[in-house]
Amino acid sequence: MKIEEYLKSLPENIVSGEDVQLPDNTFRDIFNFSNLGKNDVFYHLGCGNGKGIALSLKEYNVKKAIGVDNNPDKIKQAKEILNQDNLSGELICEDIKNVDISDGTVILFWFTNEETIKHMMNKFEKLKPGTKIITIWGPLPDCLPEKVEFPYIINQVPFRKTNSLQEQVLAIFGVKCVDFITAWEFAERYTKAISTEIKNDRFLTIIQTLVIWINARNLGVSCGEKIPESIQTYIDIMKTHFDIDFEHLLK
């Protein structure tokens, strides 16, 4: 089957990241990366069980922390976690598109739905100058990052617009071209960031590596004209042993 068909066979909430709960250490990495502190108003859009809200209050002493999620069960879990340590974070059970975030200074935003991203971009662009939007893996569309520590990316209001997708990709990876080593390193960083005890880390890393390198090749920013031997080997392994096809993506 094609890789797209394989991804569609997975539960939608897993593919979209809706049911991916970030580990505590990942939140700490994100907060350190964004220099989160006592003067910040922190929003976690899609806050899940509220661990990020709790940590931002307990360890980073933010002025205010607001978690937004449209799943009432997750909001209930988040309230229980905050209550355990008598933390005063605000939790909102609502679609993020309907929430006022105008007082935010640091916003964690990890969504893949194009309609949601488009709507939120309109809101982000109206935020006060200096507001930081943190994404994981993918940048905000048509924007150059302010700071990158992959897979974490900061865009800052007012956004710097990119001239091309190629320019954006190279700015994120911090290289002149993407080779196998770069693709593998960044895929591994992403896998480690979102996982706690995933047993198939290597399998996921291979998939992400192939996606990164093939996208780079199709954008004309991969290193060299030939397919690296390591990339071709993994393409063959995925096809032979897992019946997952990547070759049709090669343009």
C-alpha positions as a Markdown table, in Angstrom:
| # | Residue | x | y | z |
|---|---|---|---|---|
| 1 | Met | 0.0 | 0.0 | 0.0 |
| 2 | Lys | 1.1 | 3.6 | -0.5 |
| 3 | Ile | 2.3 | 5.5 | 2.6 |
| 4 | Glu | -0.8 | 7.7 | 2.4 |
| 5 | Glu | -3.0 | 4.6 | 2.6 |
| 6 | Tyr | -1.1 | 3.3 | 5.6 |
| 7 | Leu | -1.4 | 6.6 | 7.4 |
| 8 | Lys | -5.2 | 6.6 | 6.7 |
| 9 | Ser | -5.4 | 3.2 | 8.2 |
| 10 | Leu | -4.3 | 4.5 | 11.6 |
| 11 | Pro | -6.7 | 6.1 | 14.0 |
| 12 | Glu | -7.4 | 9.7 | 13.1 |
| 13 | Asn | -6.8 | 10.9 | 16.6 |
| 14 | Ile | -3.3 | 9.4 | 16.6 |
| 15 | Val | -2.3 | 10.8 | 13.1 |
| 16 | Ser | -3.5 | 14.3 | 14.0 |
| 17 | Gly | -1.7 | 14.2 | 17.4 |
| 18 | Glu | -5.0 | 14.6 | 19.3 |
| 19 | Asp | -4.3 | 11.7 | 21.5 |
| 20 | Val | -0.5 | 12.2 | 21.8 |
| 21 | Gln | 0.3 | 13.3 | 25.3 |
| 22 | Leu | 3.7 | 15.0 | 25.4 |
| 23 | Pro | 6.1 | 13.8 | 28.2 |
| 24 | Asp | 7.0 | 16.2 | 31.0 |
| 25 | Asn | 10.6 | 16.5 | 29.8 |
| 26 | Thr | 9.3 | 17.6 | 26.4 |
| 27 | Phe | 7.3 | 20.3 | 28.0 |
| 28 | Arg | 10.4 | 21.4 | 29.9 |
| 29 | Asp | 12.4 | 21.5 | 26.7 |
| 30 | Ile | 9.7 | 23.6 | 25.0 |
| 31 | Phe | 9.5 | 26.0 | 28.0 |
| 32 | Asn | 13.3 | 26.4 | 28.2 |
| 33 | Phe | 13.5 | 26.9 | 24.5 |
| 34 | Ser | 10.9 | 29.7 | 24.6 |
| 35 | Asn | 12.3 | 31.2 | 27.8 |
| 36 | Leu | 9.0 | 30.9 | 29.5 |
| 37 | Gly | 8.9 | 32.8 | 32.8 |
| 38 | Lys | 7.0 | 34.8 | 35.4 |
| 39 | Asn | 5.9 | 37.6 | 33.1 |
| 40 | Asp | 4.3 | 35.3 | 30.5 |
| 41 | Val | 0.7 | 34.4 | 29.8 |
| 42 | Phe | 0.9 | 30.9 | 28.5 |
| 43 | Tyr | -1.8 | 29.2 | 26.3 |
| 44 | His | -1.7 | 25.5 | 25.5 |
| 45 | Leu | -4.1 | 25.1 | 22.6 |
| 46 | Gly | -5.2 | 21.4 | 22.7 |
| 47 | Cys | -4.0 | 21.0 | 26.3 |
| 48 | Gly | -5.0 | 17.3 | 26.7 |
| 49 | Asn | -4.6 | 16.3 | 30.4 |
| 50 | Gly | -3.2 | 19.6 | 31.4 |
| 51 | Lys | 0.3 | 18.5 | 32.3 |
| 52 | Gly | 1.8 | 21.4 | 30.4 |
| 53 | Ile | -0.4 | 23.9 | 32.2 |
| 54 | Ala | 0.6 | 22.4 | 35.6 |
| 55 | Leu | 4.3 | 22.4 | 34.8 |
| 56 | Ser | 4.2 | 26.0 | 33.5 |
| 57 | Leu | 2.7 | 27.1 | 36.8 |
| 58 | Lys | 4.6 | 24.9 | 39.2 |
| 59 | Glu | 8.1 | 25.1 | 37.7 |
| 60 | Tyr | 8.1 | 28.2 | 35.5 |
| 61 | Asn | 5.9 | 30.4 | 37.7 |
| 62 | Val | 4.1 | 32.0 | 34.7 |
| 63 | Lys | 1.8 | 34.9 | 35.4 |
| 64 | Lys | -1.2 | 33.0 | 34.0 |
| 65 | Ala | -1.7 | 29.6 | 32.2 |
| 66 | Ile | -4.7 | 28.7 | 30.1 |
| 67 | Gly | -5.4 | 25.3 | 28.7 |
| 68 | Val | -8.0 | 24.9 | 25.9 |
| 69 | Asp | -9.4 | 21.6 | 24.7 |
| 70 | Asn | -12.7 | 20.6 | 23.2 |
| 71 | Asn | -12.7 | 17.2 | 24.9 |
| 72 | Pro | -14.6 | 17.4 | 28.2 |
| 73 | Asp | -12.9 | 14.2 | 29.5 |
| 74 | Lys | -9.5 | 15.7 | 29.0 |
| 75 | Ile | -10.5 | 19.0 | 30.7 |
| 76 | Lys | -11.8 | 16.9 | 33.6 |
| 77 | Gln | -8.4 | 15.1 | 33.8 |
| 78 | Ala | -6.6 | 18.5 | 33.6 |
| 79 | Lys | -8.7 | 19.9 | 36.5 |
| 80 | Glu | -7.8 | 16.9 | 38.6 |
| 81 | Ile | -4.1 | 17.4 | 37.9 |
| 82 | Leu | -4.2 | 21.1 | 38.8 |
| 83 | Asn | -6.2 | 20.4 | 41.9 |
| 84 | Gln | -3.6 | 17.9 | 43.2 |
| 85 | Asp | -1.1 | 20.7 | 43.6 |
| 86 | Asn | -3.6 | 23.5 | 44.3 |
| 87 | Leu | -2.6 | 25.2 | 41.0 |
| 88 | Ser | -4.8 | 28.0 | 39.7 |
| 89 | Gly | -4.6 | 27.5 | 35.9 |
| 90 | Glu | -7.6 | 28.3 | 33.7 |
| 91 | Leu | -9.1 | 25.4 | 31.7 |
| 92 | Ile | -11.5 | 26.0 | 28.8 |
| 93 | Cys | -13.6 | 23.3 | 27.2 |
| 94 | Glu | -14.1 | 24.8 | 23.7 |
| 95 | Asp | -13.0 | 24.7 | 20.1 |
| 96 | Ile | -9.7 | 26.7 | 20.0 |
| 97 | Lys | -11.1 | 28.8 | 17.1 |
| 98 | Asn | -13.7 | 30.3 | 19.5 |
| 99 | Val | -11.3 | 31.3 | 22.3 |
| 100 | Asp | -9.9 | 34.8 | 22.9 |
| 101 | Ile | -6.1 | 34.5 | 23.1 |
| 102 | Ser | -5.3 | 38.2 | 22.8 |
| 103 | Asp | -3.5 | 38.4 | 26.1 |
| 104 | Gly | -1.1 | 35.5 | 25.3 |
| 105 | Thr | 2.6 | 36.0 | 25.2 |
| 106 | Val | 3.6 | 32.3 | 24.6 |
| 107 | Ile | 1.3 | 29.9 | 22.8 |
| 108 | Leu | 1.8 | 26.2 | 22.2 |
| 109 | Phe | 0.0 | 25.2 | 19.0 |
| 110 | Trp | 0.2 | 21.7 | 17.5 |
| 111 | Phe | -2.5 | 21.1 | 15.0 |
| 112 | Thr | -2.4 | 19.5 | 11.5 |
| 113 | Asn | -5.9 | 20.4 | 10.2 |
| 114 | Glu | -5.6 | 22.9 | 7.4 |
| 115 | Glu | -8.8 | 24.7 | 8.2 |
| 116 | Thr | -7.9 | 25.1 | 11.8 |
| 117 | Ile | -4.4 | 26.4 | 11.0 |
| 118 | Lys | -5.8 | 28.9 | 8.4 |
| 119 | His | -8.3 | 30.2 | 11.0 |
| 120 | Met | -5.8 | 30.5 | 13.8 |
| 121 | Met | -3.2 | 32.3 | 11.5 |
| 122 | Asn | -5.7 | 35.1 | 11.2 |
| 123 | Lys | -5.9 | 35.3 | 15.0 |
| 124 | Phe | -2.1 | 34.9 | 15.5 |
| 125 | Glu | -1.3 | 37.8 | 13.2 |
| 126 | Lys | -3.4 | 40.2 | 15.3 |
| 127 | Leu | -1.6 | 39.4 | 18.5 |
| 128 | Lys | 0.6 | 41.9 | 20.2 |
| 129 | Pro | 4.2 | 42.2 | 18.9 |
| 130 | Gly | 6.7 | 39.8 | 20.5 |
| 131 | Thr | 4.1 | 37.0 | 21.1 |
| 132 | Lys | 5.7 | 33.6 | 20.5 |
| 133 | Ile | 3.8 | 30.8 | 18.7 |
| 134 | Ile | 5.5 | 27.4 | 19.3 |
| 135 | Thr | 4.9 | 24.6 | 16.9 |
| 136 | Ile | 6.2 | 21.0 | 16.7 |
| 137 | Trp | 7.6 | 19.6 | 13.5 |
| 138 | Gly | 5.9 | 22.0 | 11.1 |
| 139 | Pro | 6.3 | 25.8 | 11.0 |
| 140 | Leu | 3.4 | 28.2 | 10.6 |
| 141 | Pro | 2.5 | 28.5 | 6.8 |
| 142 | Asp | 4.4 | 31.0 | 4.7 |
| 143 | Cys | 6.5 | 32.1 | 7.7 |
| 144 | Leu | 10.2 | 32.1 | 8.5 |
| 145 | Pro | 11.0 | 30.8 | 12.0 |
| 146 | Glu | 12.4 | 33.2 | 14.6 |
| 147 | Lys | 14.1 | 30.4 | 16.4 |
| 148 | Val | 14.5 | 26.6 | 15.8 |
| 149 | Glu | 15.5 | 23.8 | 18.1 |
| 150 | Phe | 14.0 | 21.0 | 16.0 |
| 151 | Pro | 11.3 | 19.7 | 16.4 |
| 152 | Tyr | 10.4 | 22.9 | 18.2 |
| 153 | Ile | 9.9 | 26.0 | 16.2 |
| 154 | Ile | 9.1 | 29.6 | 17.3 |
| 155 | Asn | 7.4 | 32.1 | 15.1 |
| 156 | Gln | 7.1 | 35.6 | 16.6 |
| 157 | Val | 4.6 | 38.3 | 15.9 |
| 158 | Pro | 4.9 | 40.2 | 13.5 |
| 159 | Phe | 5.7 | 37.2 | 11.4 |
| 160 | Arg | 8.6 | 37.2 | 8.9 |
| 161 | Lys | 7.2 | 36.0 | 5.6 |
| 162 | Thr | 9.1 | 33.5 | 3.5 |
| 163 | Asn | 9.7 | 33.9 | -0.3 |
| 164 | Ser | 9.4 | 30.2 | -0.9 |
| 165 | Leu | 8.8 | 26.8 | 0.6 |
| 166 | Gln | 12.4 | 26.0 | -0.2 |
| 167 | Glu | 13.6 | 28.9 | 1.9 |
| 168 | Gln | 11.4 | 27.9 | 4.8 |
| 169 | Val | 12.6 | 24.3 | 4.8 |
| 170 | Leu | 16.3 | 25.2 | 4.7 |
| 171 | Ala | 15.7 | 27.8 | 7.5 |
| 172 | Ile | 14.2 | 25.1 | 9.7 |
| 173 | Phe | 16.9 | 22.5 | 9.1 |
| 174 | Gly | 19.7 | 25.1 | 9.2 |
| 175 | Val | 21.6 | 23.6 | 6.3 |
| 176 | Lys | 22.3 | 24.4 | 2.7 |
| 177 | Cys | 20.8 | 21.1 | 1.5 |
| 178 | Val | 19.1 | 18.1 | 3.2 |
| 179 | Asp | 21.1 | 14.8 | 3.1 |
| 180 | Phe | 20.3 | 11.4 | 4.7 |
| 181 | Ile | 22.1 | 12.2 | 7.9 |
| 182 | Thr | 20.2 | 15.5 | 8.4 |
| 183 | Ala | 16.9 | 13.7 | 7.6 |
| 184 | Trp | 17.6 | 10.9 | 10.1 |
| 185 | Glu | 18.8 | 13.2 | 12.9 |
| 186 | Phe | 15.7 | 15.4 | 12.7 |
| 187 | Ala | 13.4 | 12.5 | 12.4 |
| 188 | Glu | 14.9 | 10.9 | 15.5 |
| 189 | Arg | 14.6 | 14.2 | 17.4 |
| 190 | Tyr | 10.9 | 14.3 | 16.5 |
| 191 | Thr | 10.2 | 10.7 | 17.5 |
| 192 | Lys | 12.0 | 11.2 | 20.9 |
| 193 | Ala | 10.1 | 14.4 | 21.6 |
| 194 | Ile | 6.6 | 13.0 | 21.2 |
| 195 | Ser | 7.2 | 9.5 | 22.6 |
| 196 | Thr | 7.6 | 8.1 | 26.1 |
| 197 | Glu | 7.5 | 4.3 | 25.7 |
| 198 | Ile | 6.7 | 3.8 | 22.1 |
| 199 | Lys | 8.1 | 0.3 | 21.1 |
| 200 | Asn | 8.4 | 1.1 | 17.4 |
| 201 | Asp | 10.6 | 4.2 | 17.7 |
| 202 | Arg | 13.0 | 3.0 | 14.9 |
| 203 | Phe | 10.0 | 2.2 | 12.6 |
| 204 | Leu | 8.6 | 5.7 | 13.1 |
| 205 | Thr | 12.0 | 7.3 | 12.6 |
| 206 | Ile | 12.5 | 5.5 | 9.3 |
| 207 | Ile | 9.1 | 6.7 | 8.1 |
| 208 | Gln | 9.8 | 10.3 | 9.2 |
| 209 | Thr | 13.3 | 10.2 | 7.6 |
| 210 | Leu | 11.9 | 9.1 | 4.3 |
| 211 | Val | 9.2 | 11.8 | 4.4 |
| 212 | Ile | 11.7 | 14.5 | 5.3 |
| 213 | Trp | 14.2 | 13.5 | 2.5 |
| 214 | Ile | 11.6 | 12.9 | -0.2 |
| 215 | Asn | 9.9 | 16.2 | 0.5 |
| 216 | Ala | 13.3 | 17.9 | 0.4 |
| 217 | Arg | 14.1 | 16.2 | -2.9 |
| 218 | Asn | 10.8 | 17.2 | -4.4 |
| 219 | Leu | 11.4 | 20.8 | -3.3 |
| 220 | Gly | 14.8 | 20.8 | -4.9 |
| 221 | Val | 16.7 | 21.2 | -1.6 |
| 222 | Ser | 18.2 | 17.7 | -1.1 |
| 223 | Cys | 21.9 | 17.2 | -1.5 |
| 224 | Gly | 23.0 | 15.7 | -4.9 |
| 225 | Glu | 21.0 | 14.4 | -7.8 |
| 226 | Lys | 21.1 | 10.7 | -6.9 |
| 227 | Ile | 19.0 | 8.9 | -4.3 |
| 228 | Pro | 21.4 | 8.1 | -1.4 |
| 229 | Glu | 22.0 | 4.4 | -0.9 |
| 230 | Ser | 20.6 | 4.6 | 2.7 |
| 231 | Ile | 17.4 | 6.2 | 1.5 |
| 232 | Gln | 16.9 | 3.6 | -1.2 |
| 233 | Thr | 17.7 | 0.8 | 1.3 |
| 234 | Tyr | 15.0 | 2.0 | 3.6 |
| 235 | Ile | 12.5 | 2.5 | 0.8 |
| 236 | Asp | 13.1 | -1.2 | -0.2 |
| 237 | Ile | 12.8 | -2.4 | 3.4 |
| 238 | Met | 9.5 | -0.6 | 3.9 |
| 239 | Lys | 8.2 | -2.1 | 0.6 |
| 240 | Thr | 9.5 | -5.6 | 1.1 |
| 241 | His | 8.8 | -6.2 | 4.8 |
| 242 | Phe | 5.9 | -3.9 | 5.5 |
| 243 | Asp | 4.2 | -3.5 | 2.1 |
| 244 | Ile | 4.5 | 0.3 | 2.5 |
| 245 | Asp | 5.4 | 2.1 | -0.8 |
| 246 | Phe | 7.2 | 5.4 | -0.9 |
| 247 | Glu | 8.6 | 5.3 | -4.5 |
| 248 | His | 5.5 | 7.0 | -6.0 |
| 249 | Leu | 6.4 | 10.1 | -4.0 |
| 250 | Leu | 9.7 | 10.5 | -5.9 |
| 251 | Lys | 9.1 | 13.0 | -8.7 |
